[in-house]
Amino acid sequence: MRCKWFRQCGLFTGSGVVEAGCKSVIGQRLKQSGMHWTTDGADAIVALRCREASSQWEAICNTPHTQTRTA
């Protein structure tokens, strides 16, 4: 990674901010009391939480549905 160049551009290069973001976006939801997750379930909720945190929720809601509804 070109850390020196990124710092010259005024961008942050530390990992602490990323780790804190993961903790707040993902950890708070997955580690609540009494919760047990499958890998597929955790992956799905992580994808939704990341979309919500990145303000891209509308992109998910406006995506055409490709699954068949059940009766």
ABEGO torsion letter per residue (X at the ends): XBAAAAAAAGBBABAAAAAAAAAAAAAAAAABBGBBBBAAAAAAAAAAAAAAAAGAAAAAAABBBABBBBX
